Amino acid sequence: MFSLSKYVTNNGGVDYLLLHPSHYLMGDYASCNTTCVNYNNKIILNTRLVNYSKLFQTKTNALFNDENSQFYVMPYWGYDSHNVTAILQNQQLTNIKKSLYERGNYICNFNGFEDCKYVVWDEKLYAYGTRWDLSGNIGQIVIYEIDENMQPKNELIVQSPIGMSCEKNWGAIPDKPFHFIYNITPNQVVKVNQDGTSEIIGEYSSVITEPNLRGNCPLVKIDGIGYITFTHKHCLNDSDNFIQLNYYHSLVLYNFNMEIIGKTPWFTFQDGSCEFTCGMCLKDDKLIISYSQYDCTVNIIEVPVSVIMGLFNYNDIDLLEQYKITNLQDYYYNLGKLFEENDHIRSSATMHNLFLLNTEDFSDEKVKIIVIKFLQFLCDKILVMNSIVYNNYIRYFIQYIKCRINNFNELNYFINILNKYDKIPLITNEKDLKLKNSLHKFTIF
Protein backbone atom coordinates (compact mmCIF):
# COMPACT_ATOMS: atom_id res chain seq x y z
CA MET A 1 0.00 0.00 0.00
CA PHE A 2 1.56 3.31 -1.03
CA SER A 3 1.19 6.76 0.52
CA LEU A 4 -0.62 9.35 -1.61
CA SER A 5 1.09 12.11 0.37
CA LYS A 6 4.55 10.81 -0.48
CA TYR A 7 3.58 10.18 -4.12
CA VAL A 8 2.27 13.76 -4.41
CA THR A 9 5.25 15.45 -2.73
CA ASN A 10 7.68 13.47 -4.92
CA ASN A 11 5.85 14.57 -8.07
CA GLY A 12 5.48 18.33 -7.77
CA GLY A 13 2.71 18.61 -5.17
CA VAL A 14 2.55 19.62 -1.50
CA ASP A 15 0.88 18.24 1.64
CA TYR A 16 0.58 20.59 4.60
CA LEU A 17 -1.15 20.89 7.96
CA LEU A 18 -3.58 23.66 8.90
CA LEU A 19 -4.01 24.77 12.52
CA HIS A 20 -7.08 26.66 13.69
CA PRO A 21 -6.50 29.21 16.45
CA SER A 22 -7.03 27.34 19.71
CA HIS A 23 -9.89 29.56 20.92
CA TYR A 24 -12.11 28.04 18.22
CA LEU A 25 -11.55 24.66 19.86
CA MET A 26 -13.12 25.81 23.15
CA GLY A 27 -10.35 24.07 25.08
CA ASP A 28 -11.67 20.59 24.45
CA TYR A 29 -12.32 20.03 20.72
CA ALA A 30 -10.25 18.77 17.82
CA SER A 31 -10.47 19.91 14.21
CA CYS A 32 -10.99 17.27 11.52
CA ASN A 33 -12.82 16.20 8.33
CA THR A 34 -12.42 19.40 6.34
CA THR A 35 -14.25 19.84 3.05
CA CYS A 36 -13.26 22.25 0.27
CA VAL A 37 -14.87 23.90 -2.73
CA ASN A 38 -13.90 26.45 -5.38
CA TYR A 39 -16.61 29.11 -5.09
CA ASN A 40 -16.27 32.46 -6.86
CA ASN A 41 -12.61 31.61 -7.46
CA LYS A 42 -11.94 31.24 -3.74
CA ILE A 43 -11.18 28.00 -1.96
CA ILE A 44 -13.75 27.75 0.84
CA LEU A 45 -13.15 25.27 3.65
CA ASN A 46 -15.50 23.88 6.28
CA THR A 47 -13.91 22.09 9.23
CA ARG A 48 -15.71 19.88 11.70
CA LEU A 49 -14.85 20.32 15.39
CA VAL A 50 -15.40 17.27 17.62
CA ASN A 51 -15.21 16.64 21.36
CA TYR A 52 -14.05 13.03 21.22
CA SER A 53 -10.69 11.36 20.77
CA LYS A 54 -9.57 8.02 19.47
CA LEU A 55 -7.08 6.26 21.71
CA PHE A 56 -5.42 2.92 21.08
CA GLN A 57 -3.96 -0.05 22.93
CA THR A 58 -1.84 -3.05 22.02
CA LYS A 59 -2.71 -6.70 22.62
CA THR A 60 0.10 -7.29 25.09
CA ASN A 61 -0.54 -4.05 26.99
CA ALA A 62 -4.31 -3.87 26.85
CA LEU A 63 -5.85 -1.57 29.42
CA PHE A 64 -9.34 -2.91 28.88
CA ASN A 65 -10.67 -6.44 28.63
CA ASP A 66 -11.80 -6.05 25.06
CA GLU A 67 -10.67 -7.31 21.68
CA ASN A 68 -10.83 -3.82 20.17
CA SER A 69 -7.76 -1.65 19.99
CA GLN A 70 -9.64 1.61 19.46
CA PHE A 71 -11.54 3.51 22.14
CA TYR A 72 -13.38 6.82 22.14
CA VAL A 73 -13.06 9.34 24.94
CA MET A 74 -15.92 11.83 25.13
CA PRO A 75 -18.20 13.62 27.61
CA TYR A 76 -21.06 11.68 29.16
CA TRP A 77 -23.75 13.29 26.96
CA GLY A 78 -22.18 12.01 23.75
CA TYR A 79 -20.30 13.85 21.07
CA ASP A 80 -20.85 17.23 19.50
CA SER A 81 -20.03 18.38 16.00
CA HIS A 82 -19.53 22.10 15.46
CA ASN A 83 -18.28 23.67 12.24
CA VAL A 84 -16.11 26.60 11.22
CA THR A 85 -15.59 27.95 7.73
CA ALA A 86 -12.55 29.69 6.28
CA ILE A 87 -10.89 30.80 3.05
CA LEU A 88 -7.68 29.01 2.09
CA GLN A 89 -5.08 31.50 0.90
CA ASN A 90 -1.34 30.88 0.50
CA GLN A 91 -1.59 27.71 2.59
CA GLN A 92 -3.13 29.66 5.48
CA LEU A 93 -6.60 29.92 7.03
CA THR A 94 -8.20 33.33 6.59
CA ASN A 95 -11.68 34.75 7.29
CA ILE A 96 -12.46 32.08 9.87
CA LYS A 97 -16.02 32.17 11.18
CA LYS A 98 -18.52 29.90 12.86
CA SER A 99 -21.03 28.16 10.61
CA LEU A 100 -23.41 25.27 11.29
CA TYR A 101 -22.32 25.76 14.89
CA GLU A 102 -25.46 24.96 16.88
CA ARG A 103 -25.07 22.52 19.76
CA GLY A 104 -27.78 20.15 18.57
CA ASN A 105 -31.00 18.95 20.13
CA TYR A 106 -29.48 16.44 22.59
CA ILE A 107 -32.06 13.75 22.00
CA CYS A 108 -29.35 11.23 21.15
CA ASN A 109 -25.61 10.65 21.65
CA PHE A 110 -24.61 12.29 18.35
CA ASN A 111 -25.23 16.00 18.14
CA GLY A 112 -24.72 18.55 15.38
CA PHE A 113 -23.87 18.51 11.68
CA GLU A 114 -21.14 15.99 10.83
CA ASP A 115 -18.92 15.35 7.81
CA CYS A 116 -20.06 18.47 5.95
CA LYS A 117 -19.41 18.61 2.22
CA TYR A 118 -19.68 21.68 -0.02
CA VAL A 119 -21.02 21.69 -3.58
CA VAL A 120 -21.88 24.47 -6.03
CA TRP A 121 -25.13 24.09 -7.99
CA ASP A 122 -26.39 26.81 -10.36
CA GLU A 123 -23.83 29.26 -8.91
CA LYS A 124 -25.17 28.75 -5.37
CA LEU A 125 -23.18 27.21 -2.52
CA TYR A 126 -24.71 24.27 -0.64
CA ALA A 127 -23.59 22.19 2.32
CA TYR A 128 -24.76 18.67 2.99
CA GLY A 129 -23.90 16.10 5.63
CA THR A 130 -25.38 13.83 8.28
CA ARG A 131 -27.39 14.68 11.41
CA TRP A 132 -28.58 12.25 14.05
CA ASP A 133 -30.25 14.70 16.41
CA LEU A 134 -33.30 15.63 14.34
CA SER A 135 -35.29 12.45 14.88
CA GLY A 136 -33.27 10.53 17.47
CA ASN A 137 -30.48 8.11 16.50
CA ILE A 138 -31.38 8.08 12.80
CA GLY A 139 -28.60 9.37 10.57
CA GLN A 140 -30.22 11.61 7.94
CA ILE A 141 -28.71 13.56 5.06
CA VAL A 142 -29.46 17.26 5.52
CA ILE A 143 -28.89 19.90 2.81
CA TYR A 144 -28.49 23.64 3.46
CA GLU A 145 -28.07 26.56 1.13
CA ILE A 146 -25.20 28.75 2.39
CA ASP A 147 -25.75 32.52 2.33
CA GLU A 148 -23.24 35.32 1.68
CA ASN A 149 -22.25 35.31 5.37
CA MET A 150 -21.48 31.57 5.22
CA GLN A 151 -24.53 30.77 7.33
CA PRO A 152 -27.04 27.98 6.55
CA LYS A 153 -30.58 28.56 5.35
CA ASN A 154 -33.41 26.59 3.72
CA GLU A 155 -32.85 23.33 5.57
CA LEU A 156 -33.88 20.22 3.61
CA ILE A 157 -34.05 16.97 5.62
CA VAL A 158 -33.72 14.03 3.24
CA GLN A 159 -35.49 10.70 3.63
CA SER A 160 -33.45 7.60 2.83
CA PRO A 161 -34.29 6.16 -0.60
CA ILE A 162 -34.21 2.62 0.82
CA GLY A 163 -35.20 3.12 4.48
CA MET A 164 -31.67 3.03 5.91
CA SER A 165 -31.22 4.16 9.53
CA CYS A 166 -27.83 5.73 8.72
CA GLU A 167 -27.20 7.73 5.56
CA LYS A 168 -23.78 9.28 4.88
CA ASN A 169 -20.94 9.45 2.36
CA TRP A 170 -23.04 10.63 -0.56
CA GLY A 171 -21.12 12.21 -3.46
CA ALA A 172 -22.75 15.31 -4.96
CA ILE A 173 -22.59 15.64 -8.76
CA PRO A 174 -21.52 19.24 -9.44
CA ASP A 175 -23.52 20.05 -12.59
CA LYS A 176 -26.60 18.01 -11.66
CA PRO A 177 -28.43 19.81 -8.82
CA PHE A 178 -29.63 17.54 -6.01
CA HIS A 179 -28.15 14.43 -7.65
CA PHE A 180 -25.65 12.29 -5.75
CA ILE A 181 -23.62 9.14 -6.12
CA TYR A 182 -25.32 6.86 -3.62
CA ASN A 183 -23.01 3.85 -3.89
CA ILE A 184 -19.81 3.17 -5.78
CA THR A 185 -20.60 -0.54 -6.02
CA PRO A 186 -23.23 -0.96 -7.19
CA ASN A 187 -22.85 2.29 -9.14
CA GLN A 188 -26.08 4.07 -8.19
CA VAL A 189 -27.28 7.67 -8.51
CA VAL A 190 -29.88 9.12 -6.14
CA LYS A 191 -32.05 12.20 -6.75
CA VAL A 192 -33.38 14.35 -3.90
CA ASN A 193 -36.76 16.02 -4.38
CA GLN A 194 -37.72 19.37 -2.88
CA ASP A 195 -40.13 17.69 -0.43
CA GLY A 196 -37.21 15.75 1.09
CA THR A 197 -38.00 12.42 -0.54
CA SER A 198 -35.26 10.70 -2.51
CA GLU A 199 -35.09 7.95 -5.09
CA ILE A 200 -32.41 5.90 -6.81
CA ILE A 201 -32.86 6.87 -10.45
CA GLY A 202 -30.26 4.70 -12.11
CA GLU A 203 -27.66 1.96 -11.79
CA TYR A 204 -24.81 2.29 -14.26
CA SER A 205 -22.01 0.10 -15.58
CA SER A 206 -18.67 -0.08 -13.81
CA VAL A 207 -15.22 -1.58 -14.25
CA ILE A 208 -15.04 -2.14 -10.47
CA THR A 209 -15.92 -5.63 -9.27
CA GLU A 210 -15.09 -5.22 -5.56
CA PRO A 211 -18.43 -5.10 -3.68
CA ASN A 212 -19.90 -2.70 -1.12
CA LEU A 213 -17.80 0.39 -1.78
CA ARG A 214 -19.11 3.81 -0.68
CA GLY A 215 -18.11 7.34 -1.56
CA ASN A 216 -16.36 10.10 0.38
CA CYS A 217 -16.82 13.52 -1.15
CA PRO A 218 -18.43 15.48 -4.01
CA LEU A 219 -17.34 14.67 -7.54
CA VAL A 220 -14.94 16.95 -9.41
CA LYS A 221 -15.53 17.59 -13.11
CA ILE A 222 -12.46 17.31 -15.34
CA ASP A 223 -13.22 18.92 -18.71
CA GLY A 224 -12.99 16.56 -21.64
CA ILE A 225 -12.58 13.50 -19.38
CA GLY A 226 -15.40 13.06 -16.86
CA TYR A 227 -15.67 13.15 -13.06
CA ILE A 228 -13.38 11.90 -10.31
CA THR A 229 -14.10 11.17 -6.66
CA PHE A 230 -12.86 8.99 -3.80
CA THR A 231 -14.01 5.66 -2.51
CA HIS A 232 -12.84 3.98 0.69
CA LYS A 233 -12.91 0.68 2.53
CA HIS A 234 -12.09 -0.62 6.01
CA CYS A 235 -9.69 -3.51 6.57
CA LEU A 236 -8.91 -5.13 9.91
CA ASN A 237 -5.16 -5.27 10.37
CA ASP A 238 -4.63 -8.01 12.96
CA SER A 239 -0.88 -8.11 13.58
CA ASP A 240 1.01 -9.97 16.31
CA ASN A 241 0.57 -7.12 18.75
CA PHE A 242 -2.01 -4.74 17.37
CA ILE A 243 -5.57 -4.84 16.10
CA GLN A 244 -6.34 -1.84 13.96
CA LEU A 245 -9.08 -0.83 11.58
CA ASN A 246 -7.24 0.59 8.58
CA TYR A 247 -8.86 2.94 6.08
CA TYR A 248 -7.78 2.64 2.45
CA HIS A 249 -8.76 5.03 -0.34
CA SER A 250 -8.88 4.94 -4.11
CA LEU A 251 -9.84 7.43 -6.81
CA VAL A 252 -12.70 6.57 -9.16
CA LEU A 253 -13.17 7.90 -12.69
CA TYR A 254 -16.63 8.40 -14.28
CA ASN A 255 -17.50 9.37 -17.83
CA PHE A 256 -20.24 11.94 -18.40
CA ASN A 257 -22.84 9.17 -18.62
CA MET A 258 -22.05 8.28 -14.97
CA GLU A 259 -20.40 4.99 -15.96
CA ILE A 260 -17.29 4.09 -13.95
CA ILE A 261 -14.42 3.70 -16.41
CA GLY A 262 -11.38 3.73 -14.12
CA LYS A 263 -10.02 3.20 -10.62
CA THR A 264 -6.58 3.79 -9.12
CA PRO A 265 -4.73 1.32 -6.90
CA TRP A 266 -5.65 1.48 -3.21
CA PHE A 267 -3.54 3.88 -1.15
CA THR A 268 -3.16 5.53 2.23
CA PHE A 269 -2.68 9.25 2.79
CA GLN A 270 -0.01 8.96 5.46
CA ASP A 271 0.23 5.83 7.63
CA GLY A 272 -3.08 4.31 6.56
CA SER A 273 -4.69 3.59 9.91
CA CYS A 274 -7.50 6.08 10.59
CA GLU A 275 -7.73 8.53 7.70
CA PHE A 276 -10.66 10.06 5.87
CA THR A 277 -11.22 12.62 3.13
CA CYS A 278 -14.29 14.85 2.87
CA GLY A 279 -13.28 17.24 0.11
CA MET A 280 -11.69 17.71 -3.30
CA CYS A 281 -11.94 20.62 -5.71
CA LEU A 282 -10.24 22.07 -8.78
CA LYS A 283 -8.37 25.41 -8.91
CA ASP A 284 -6.75 26.21 -12.25
CA ASP A 285 -4.65 23.14 -13.09
CA LYS A 286 -4.42 21.85 -9.51
CA LEU A 287 -6.54 19.57 -7.38
CA ILE A 288 -7.01 20.51 -3.74
CA ILE A 289 -7.72 17.53 -1.48
CA SER A 290 -8.58 17.77 2.22
CA TYR A 291 -8.23 14.86 4.62
CA SER A 292 -7.89 14.08 8.33
CA GLN A 293 -5.88 11.64 10.43
CA TYR A 294 -7.40 10.06 13.55
CA ASP A 295 -10.15 12.71 13.50
CA CYS A 296 -7.74 15.28 14.88
CA THR A 297 -5.87 16.91 11.96
CA VAL A 298 -6.61 19.11 8.97
CA ASN A 299 -4.35 18.19 6.04
CA ILE A 300 -4.39 19.77 2.57
CA ILE A 301 -2.87 18.34 -0.60
CA GLU A 302 -2.29 20.57 -3.63
CA VAL A 303 -1.23 18.66 -6.72
CA PRO A 304 -1.30 19.07 -10.51
CA VAL A 305 -4.29 17.32 -12.05
CA SER A 306 -1.97 15.41 -14.39
CA VAL A 307 -0.17 13.80 -11.43
CA ILE A 308 -3.42 12.43 -10.01
CA MET A 309 -4.75 11.34 -13.40
CA GLY A 310 -1.49 9.47 -13.93
CA LEU A 311 -2.49 7.08 -11.16
CA PHE A 312 -5.25 5.69 -13.36
CA ASN A 313 -2.58 4.49 -15.79
CA TYR A 314 -0.34 2.70 -13.31
CA ASN A 315 0.04 -0.87 -14.51
CA ASP A 316 2.97 -1.84 -12.31
CA ILE A 317 1.72 -1.41 -8.75
CA ASP A 318 5.14 -2.48 -7.45
CA LEU A 319 6.52 0.86 -8.66
CA LEU A 320 4.30 2.56 -6.11
CA GLU A 321 5.98 0.71 -3.23
CA GLN A 322 8.67 3.41 -3.21
CA TYR A 323 6.06 5.82 -1.83
CA LYS A 324 5.75 4.68 1.76
CA ILE A 325 5.88 6.47 5.11
CA THR A 326 8.66 5.26 7.40
CA ASN A 327 9.79 6.10 10.96
CA LEU A 328 6.32 6.59 12.41
CA GLN A 329 7.68 7.14 15.92
CA ASP A 330 9.32 10.45 14.96
CA TYR A 331 6.37 11.38 12.76
CA TYR A 332 3.86 11.07 15.61
CA TYR A 333 6.15 12.71 18.14
CA ASN A 334 6.69 15.79 15.95
CA LEU A 335 2.94 16.11 15.30
CA GLY A 336 2.17 15.73 19.02
CA LYS A 337 4.70 18.42 19.88
CA LEU A 338 3.34 20.79 17.23
CA PHE A 339 -0.22 20.39 18.54
CA GLU A 340 0.98 20.82 22.12
CA GLU A 341 2.75 24.09 21.26
CA ASN A 342 -0.43 25.40 19.62
CA ASP A 343 -2.75 24.34 22.47
CA HIS A 344 -4.59 21.67 20.45
CA ILE A 345 -5.04 19.40 23.45
CA ARG A 346 -7.03 16.52 22.02
CA SER A 347 -4.89 16.32 18.87
CA SER A 348 -1.71 16.38 20.93
CA ALA A 349 -2.99 13.63 23.23
CA THR A 350 -3.88 11.38 20.29
CA MET A 351 -0.50 11.83 18.62
CA HIS A 352 1.42 11.22 21.86
CA ASN A 353 -0.63 8.06 22.33
CA LEU A 354 0.43 6.92 18.84
CA PHE A 355 4.04 7.86 19.59
CA LEU A 356 3.97 5.60 22.64
CA LEU A 357 2.44 2.71 20.68
CA ASN A 358 5.22 2.99 18.11
CA THR A 359 7.98 3.16 20.74
CA GLU A 360 9.92 -0.07 21.19
CA ASP A 361 12.43 0.87 23.92
CA PHE A 362 10.77 2.47 26.94
CA SER A 363 13.94 2.25 29.01
CA ASP A 364 15.41 5.10 26.98
CA GLU A 365 15.73 8.18 29.22
CA LYS A 366 14.72 10.36 26.28
CA VAL A 367 11.35 8.60 26.17
CA LYS A 368 10.85 9.10 29.92
CA ILE A 369 11.55 12.82 29.58
CA ILE A 370 9.03 13.11 26.73
CA VAL A 371 6.42 11.29 28.82
CA ILE A 372 6.98 13.49 31.89
CA LYS A 373 6.83 16.72 29.88
CA PHE A 374 3.61 15.69 28.17
CA LEU A 375 1.94 14.60 31.42
CA GLN A 376 2.90 17.93 32.96
CA PHE A 377 1.36 19.71 29.97
CA LEU A 378 -1.93 17.84 30.45
CA CYS A 379 -1.92 18.36 34.21
CA ASP A 380 -1.51 22.08 33.68
CA LYS A 381 -4.74 22.01 31.69
CA ILE A 382 -6.53 20.26 34.54
CA LEU A 383 -5.33 22.83 37.05
CA VAL A 384 -6.65 25.64 34.86
CA MET A 385 -9.89 24.07 33.62
CA ASN A 386 -10.62 21.23 36.04
CA SER A 387 -11.46 19.24 32.91
CA ILE A 388 -12.77 15.72 33.35
CA VAL A 389 -11.64 14.90 29.84
CA TYR A 390 -7.99 15.69 30.50
CA ASN A 391 -8.19 13.85 33.80
CA ASN A 392 -9.18 10.69 31.96
CA TYR A 393 -6.57 11.27 29.30
CA ILE A 394 -3.85 11.31 31.92
CA ARG A 395 -5.19 8.26 33.72
CA TYR A 396 -5.16 6.44 30.39
CA PHE A 397 -1.56 7.40 29.64
CA ILE A 398 -0.35 6.56 33.13
CA GLN A 399 -1.94 3.10 32.97
CA TYR A 400 -0.36 2.49 29.61
CA ILE A 401 3.07 3.74 30.66
CA LYS A 402 3.02 1.64 33.84
CA CYS A 403 2.55 -1.41 31.63
CA ARG A 404 5.67 -0.51 29.67
CA ILE A 405 8.09 1.02 32.18
CA ASN A 406 9.01 -0.54 35.51
CA ASN A 407 9.83 1.58 38.56
CA PHE A 408 8.76 4.84 36.94
CA ASN A 409 8.38 6.59 40.30
CA GLU A 410 7.81 10.01 38.75
CA LEU A 411 4.31 8.89 37.82
CA ASN A 412 3.24 9.06 41.47
CA TYR A 413 3.43 12.84 41.32
CA PHE A 414 0.81 12.95 38.57
CA ILE A 415 -1.37 10.32 40.23
CA ASN A 416 -1.54 12.51 43.35
CA ILE A 417 -2.68 15.46 41.22
CA LEU A 418 -5.37 13.40 39.51
CA ASN A 419 -6.75 12.11 42.79
CA LYS A 420 -7.76 15.65 43.70
CA TYR A 421 -10.34 15.68 40.95
CA ASP A 422 -13.54 13.75 40.36
CA LYS A 423 -13.68 11.12 37.64
CA ILE A 424 -17.28 11.92 36.61
CA PRO A 425 -18.80 15.32 35.82
CA LEU A 426 -20.90 17.16 38.33
CA ILE A 427 -24.61 17.62 37.62
CA THR A 428 -24.94 21.39 37.44
CA ASN A 429 -28.43 22.04 36.12
CA GLU A 430 -31.81 20.46 35.43
CA LYS A 431 -30.94 19.76 31.79
CA ASP A 432 -27.87 17.73 32.80
CA LEU A 433 -29.95 15.87 35.37
CA LYS A 434 -32.44 14.75 32.72
CA LEU A 435 -29.63 13.68 30.41
CA LYS A 436 -27.94 11.63 33.10
CA ASN A 437 -30.66 8.99 33.09
CA SER A 438 -30.87 8.59 29.30
CA LEU A 439 -27.28 8.95 28.09
CA HIS A 440 -24.07 7.15 28.95
CA LYS A 441 -21.82 8.65 31.59
CA PHE A 442 -18.39 9.94 30.74
CA THR A 443 -16.21 6.94 30.07
CA ILE A 444 -13.62 5.30 27.91
CA PHE A 445 -15.32 2.55 25.98
N, C-alpha and C positions, 0 to 999 in steps of 0.2 A: 504494500500500500504506500503510495507516494504522497508527499505533502504539497498541496496546491500553493501554499505560501512560499515554499522554497523554489518550486517550479517558476512561480511568477517573478520572484526577486532575482532569479538567475537568468531571466529572459526579458529584462527591461521594465518590469513593474515594481511596485512598492507595496509593503504591508506594514501598517502602523497602528498604534494604539491611541485611542482618544480618551481623555479623562475629563469628566464633568466636574465642575467646582463642587467641593464636598458639601456645601450647604444645600445643594439640591438633593442630596442623599439623606437628609434629615437624621444623620448620625447612624442610621441602622439599615440602610438600603444599599443594594448593589445595582449597577447599571449593566444592561445586557440586551440582547435581541433587538439590535437596531435595524430599522428599515431605511431605505433611501429611494429618492425619486428625483428626476430632473424636471423641475416645474418652473416655467418662465426663465429658463436658462440658469437656474440656481439649483444646487444639490441640497434638497431638504431632507433632514434626518428626523426620525422619531425613535427615541430610546425608551425602553421599558425599564422601570425601576422596581426591584423586588425586595421583599423583606425576608427571604429565606436563603439558606446556603446549602450547598452540597458538600458533605464531608465523607471521607472514605476510610476504610480499614482493610488490613490484610488478613488472610486466613490464619496465619500463625500468631497474629497479634490482635485478634478480634476483641473489640470492647463489648460487643453485644452478641447474645446467643442467637444469631440469625445468619442465614446463608448469604444475605445480600452484603455487598461491599459499600453501597451508597446509602447515605442517610441525609434527611433534610432536617435542618434546624430552623424553626420559625416560632413566632408568638403563638399563644394558645388559641387565638381566634382564627387561625389560618393564615393564608398569605394574601398580601395586597399587591396589586399591579398599578403603579402610577406611570405617567408618561411625560416626557419632556421633548420638545422639538427644538431644532437648531438648523442653522445653515452651515454647510461645510465649505470652508474657504481656506486655501493654502494649508491643508492638512490640520486645520484648527476648527474648533467649535465657536460659532458666532451666533448672535441673536437668540440665545437660549431662552426659552419660555415654557411655562407649564401648559400642557394640553392633554385632554382626556385624563384629568388628574383627580377625578372624584374618588372618594374612598370606598365606593361600592355600597351595596344594600345590606351586607352582612347577614344574609339568610342562608349562607353556605360557607364552606371553608376556602373558597376561591373568589377573591373580590377584585373587581376592576377589569380593565380592558387589557387583554394579554396578546402578545405576539402581533402587534399592529403591523399592517402593511399599507403602503401608499400606492395609489394608482391614479393616473390622469385619464379621465374620460371626457371627451368634448370640451377640452380646455378647462375643466374643473378638477380640483384636487379632492380625492376621496381617501378615507382610511377605512380599513376593514380588519377585523380580528375576531377573537373569541371572548365571550363573557359567560360566566357561570352564575352570576348573582342576579339575573333578571327573573328567573323562574325556579331557582333552587336546584343546584347540582345537575343542571343540564347545560352542556356546552353548546352555545348558539353562535353562529356567525352574525355579527352586527356590522352594518355599514353606516358611515357618517360622511356627509359632505363637510369639507373643511373650509372655513371662511377666511377672509383676508387677514385676520388676526391669529390664524392657526388654531381656531377653536372649532369644536364639532357642532354640527347642526343637522336637522332632518334625519334623525335616527331611524334606521330601518332594521328591524329584528327579523332574521331570516329563519324560516322553518326548514328543517332538514328535508332533502328530497326523498330520503328513504327511511325516515323515522329514527335516525341515529341519535343516541343520547350525548354524543360528543362530536362536534364538527369543528375542524381546524385544518390548517395547511392547504387551503384553497389557493389556486394561482390565477390571479386576475389577468384577463387578456386585454392588452392596452387599447386596441382600437375597436373593441366590441363591448360597449357599455353593459355592465351587469352580467357578463359572461365570465366563467371561471373554468379552469381545469379542476375537475373534481378528484380524479384519480390519474396517476400515471399508468398503472396497469391494474385493471383495464383502462385504456385511454378514453376517458369520459369527459364531456363538457356539460356543465350545469348552467342554467339560466335562472336569474333571480327576477321575479316580478315585483311590481311596485306595491303590491299588497303584502309582501313578505314571503309569499310562497315561492318554491323553487322546484325545478324539474330538470332531470337529465335529458338533454335534447339530442344527444348523439354519442355513439361509441365508434372510434375511428381506428384505422389500422396502425400498427406499430412494429418496429423492428425489435423491440424489447420483449423477451420471453420470461424474464424473472417476475414472479407474481407479487402482488400486494405492495406496490411501491406508491408512495404519496408524494405530494409536492412540498415546496418550501416557501416560495415567494412569487410575486407577479412575474409574468413573462416579459421579456425584452425583445422588441422587434429589431431585427437586423435587415436593413433594406437589401432587397435582391436575393435574400437567403431564406428567411423565415423567422421563427421565434426561438429563443433559448430560455431555459429555466433550470432550476435544480430539482433533483429528487434525493431522497435519503433513505437509509435503512439502519436498523439496530442489529448489532451482532454481539452475542455474549462471549467475551474473551475470558475463558476459564484457564488461567495459567496455574503453575505450581503453587503460587502464593497470593494470587489476586484474582478476584472475580470482578469484572468490569463490563458495563454495557457500553460498547463502542458505537459511535455514530460515524457512518461513512456517507459521503456525498458523491454525486455524479451530475454532470450537465446533460441535459436532454435537448435535442434539436427537433423542432416542428417545421413542416412546410406551411404555406398559407392556407391549406385545406385542413389544418389541425391533425395531420397524420405525423406520427413520430418517425423520423427518417435517420436519426443518429443518436448515439449515446457515448459519452467518454468513459474511460476506465474509472473505477471507483477510486476515491482519494480521501485524504484527511485534509484539514486546513493546517493544523499544527501537529499535535501529538495523536489526534484521532480518538480521544476517549469521549469527552462530552462537549461536542461542538454543534452549533446550529446556525444556519443563515436565514435571515428574514428579508433580505433586500438585495436587489441588483438593478442598476440603471445604466444608461448610456449617456456619456458627455463627450461630444466631438468623436474622436476615434478611440476613446477609452471606455472600458467597463469599470464601474464602481461597484464593489461587492462588500456588503457588511455582514459580519458574523460575530459570534460570541463563543467564548470558552467557559465551560463550567457555570454558565449563567452569571458571570461576574466580570466580563470584559466587553469592551466595544472595540472591535478590530475593523479596519478598512483596507481593502485591496484596491489599488488602481492599476490597471493593466491594459495594454493595447488589445483591441478586439481580436486582432490577428493571432495573438499569442494564445488566447482562449480557444478560438476556432481551430487552431492547430491540434488541440487535444482530440478532436473528433477524427483526426487522421492517423493517430498513433496506432500502428500495427504491432510494434514490438514493445509490449508492456514492460519488458525487462529494462529497457532504456530509462524508464521512469524511476527505477529503483535508486538512481543517483540522487533523487530529490527526497531525502528523508531527514527528519529532525533527530539530532543526537544530543547527548548530554542534557537530559531532562532535569537533572538535579539543579544545575546552574540556571537553567531556563526558568524553573519555578521560583528559585530563590530570588533572582533578579526581579521577576514580576511582583513577588510578595513584598520586596523592599520598596519598589516603586509605588505600589498601592499604599504601603504604610506611610511613606513620606508625604503622600497626598491625602491622607486621612480617609482613604477608602477602606473602612474597617472589614467589612464582610469579604471583599475581594482579597484583601491581604491575608485574612485568616484562611481562606480556601487555598491560596497559593502556598502558604507556609505548610498547610496540611499535606499538599502534594509534594512539596520539597522533602518533608519527613518521610513520606512513603517511598520516595526514590533515593533515600539515603541508606547506604549499605553499612557504613562504619559509624556507629553512634558513640564510640569511645573517643573519637577525634575531639580535641578540646575546642576546635573551631566550631563544630556543630553545637556543643554545649553553650558556647557564647551566643550563637545565633538564637538558640532556644530561649535562653534567659532574657535576651534583649526583646524578643518578640512577646514573651509572657509579660514583661514589664510594660510594654506598649499597650497590651490589652488591659492589664490591671489599671493603668492610668485612665482608661476610658470608663472603667467601672467606678473609679473614685469620683469622676466628674459627673457621670450620668446615672450611676446606680442601675446599669442596664442588665436585665436578666439574660438577655441574649449573649452578651460578652461573658457573663459569669459562666454560662454553659459552654461557650467556646473554650474557655480556659480549662474547665474541668475535663472536657474532651481531650485537649492536648496533653494535660498532665497525665491522664490515664494512659494515653498512648505512649508518652515518653517513658513512663515508669515501666512499661512492658519492654522497652528497648534499652534502657540505660540503668544499670545497677548502681546503687549507692549515690544517687543524684540528690544529695541532701539539700541543695539550693531550692528544690521544689517545695520544701516545707514552708518557706517564706510565702509563696504564692497561695498555698493551701490555707494558711492562716488568714490571708486577706479575703479569700473567697468565703470562708466560713462566717464572715461578718454579714453576709448578704443572703437573702432568701433565695431559694431555688425556683419558686413559683411566683407569678405576679400577684400583686395585691389587687383586690376588688375595690375599685375606687368610685364607681357610680352604678346607678340602677341598670344602665345598658350592659355594663360588663357582667353584672350579676345574672342577667337573663342569658347572656351568652355562655356563661360558665356551665350551665346544665346541658346545653345542646352541642357545644363544640369541644374538641379535644383540648386538654390543657397543654401548656408549653412543654415540649418534650423533644428529645431526639428519637426518631423512629425510622 
